[in-house]
Structures are given as structure tokens and as C-alpha cells.
């Protein structure tokens, strides 16, 4: 079984409530999510929360929503990473806002050192519901990412992004757009680059 098939199997198992699959996905994407959060948090005051906490919070929200059936057609690696990018960026923005509130008179010790954090079992953190505020901010962020695709002046990008989020295969999208599978794959790579650039 290749890497793409493995991710697809883990996503299916996650939706069925398998915490072992969640742990495997967490280990697969942990470093990338931490790196993304670190870039987004550059210049922010570092206190009790940092990029590792942001990545952990983002992944927890993703798992909870997936297990609640909110991503019923999320099927593969190509649609998973852009979704994790969007959630991680949203959580990073939340962290920066929280830090700014602390600067204006809250609590928190920015100079307090923190030990390096190893990825902890995801089963230990899947206990809290995402807030309504998170859901609203994620919807806003998702639309901003879609607008980023519109700026590329290629109407197929938005179509491909939405279709992949809904779980359609590359072959199905290529057939509907009357183009080759390679063309769709190239545009998927472009979508990922545009979204990662927006996140940074």
C-alpha cells in the first residue's frame, strides 16, 4: 500500500472513531503543522502557548470535526493537508489575538521557558468540543483561501479545490473539466502552494 492509500485508510478509520488512526495521522503531520504555526507566530509574544500547542489544538479540532461527520467526503492526502493548513492558520491567529489581549493587561509570563514537547497521544486531548467562534473563524478563513485562488485568474482552481474537499477523485475532476489527470494534479500542487504562501 502506497502513502496516499495509507492516508486514505487512516482517514476512514478516524471517521469511525479509531484513535490509533488519529495518532498515526498526528505523527505524520505533527512536524509540518508545528513548522507552519512557527512561521505564522513569528513576532508574536511567546508565553504559555506556542507553536506546539497551536498545532495540537488545530489537530484536535480537525479530529473532533472529522469524527462528528463534518468532513464526510474528505478522502485523501491531497485534500487533507490544505484543510490542516487552514485550521492551523486559524488557531495561530487565535493565539496572536490572545497574546495581544495579555499585552493590554492580562496575565502570562512571556519569559518563562518551556521544555520541548513531544507529540502526546492524541487520545488524551480529544475531549473538548470546538467553539462556535472557531467554526465561524474557520469559515471566514476558508473563504479567504478561496479568494486567493480567484486571484490566480484560473476558474478551475476553485472548482478543483472544492471538488477535492468533497472527496472527488482526480480522474473524476479531469473528466468533468475535460482535461488530463496530469493537468488536474499540476493545479492541485499550485493550490497547495498558494494556500501555504497565504498561510505564511
ABEGO torsion letter per residue (X at the ends): XBAAAAAAAAAAAAAAGBAAAAAAAAAAAAAAAAAAAAAAABGBBBBABBAAAAAAAAAAAAAAAAAAGABAABABAAAAAAAAAAAAAAAAAAAAAAAAAAAAGBBEBAABBBBBBBBBBAAAABABBBBAAAAAAAAAAAAAAAAAAAAAGBAAAAAAAAAAAAGBBAAAAAAAAGBBAAAAAAAAAAAAAAAAAAAX
